């Protein structure tokens, strides 16, 4: 396969090289649904945040190569402190994690004594360490519902996911004012226009989207849930309101259905593509395995504190 990286021989078969390194290192490659198709195809496991955390917790590999973003690789390291965890591009961050600085979050918690803290997995290890339990979009309803109805709760860092959970469960949540820079650009107006143009289509949306978008959805759920819905719905047309990387798996699973990606509000940019997820490439994946860097390191005391709410999430998700 031709290489786009200047350091590499253009004739190098990256799929074969990565496979050889996988065997040599006893490595497992975990990839999120938002990764580019080549990375999804070479991975051992492709999934959403919950499934990948579960895979990381149970793997017997010596090296975990996480084709995703920083908080995902960090979570894998917390679950496997004695294993090497690699991330193809160390700059692959997350606007939700970056928008919840630990010092500001600590001050926020101090202003709400008596509250338990549910933190979305899209946050830093330091934020996880201040939480009572972690959740993903796939299990947020179950996690929040596990607390008594009279227990005051803080939900961070995604206000749209938290707002959707609060509405579904009919309970008040104190929300940290964060959002995903990708999902918040989906436009209600543009979605309504798509529905008018495709009146037979159903709409599947991620709960990180604004409430105005979600009210037009036939199904709201995590990436794994959206994939399941696409398989199960009898509709032949599906409007997909999440990062378009998911379309690779959806097309493979539904070759006879028309998948219509919802555009962002601005037609002049690819704003509905996650710029962080797309920093990873097949070439960087190969190089990180070849050179065994960049490696994810988490401060041990922070990791030990963060492990407690992560493990509680995994237990509640069984």
Secondary structure, DSSP 4 states (H G I P E B T S, - for coil): ----STTS-TT--HHHHHHHHHHHHTEEEEEETTS-HHHHHH-SEEE-HHHHHHHHHH---SEEEEES-HHHHHHHHHHTTTSEEE-S-TT---HHHHTS-HHHHHHHHHTSTT-EEEEESSS-HHHHHT-SEEE-TTTHHHHHHTS-TTS-EEEESBHHHHHHHHHHHT---EE--B--TTGGGB-HHHHHHHHHHTTT-EEEE-TTS-HHHHTT-SEE--HHHHHHHHHH---SEEEEES-GGGHHHHHHH-TTSEEEEPPBS-TTS-TTS-TTGGG--HHHHHHHHHHT-SBP---HHHHHHHHHHHHHHHHHT-
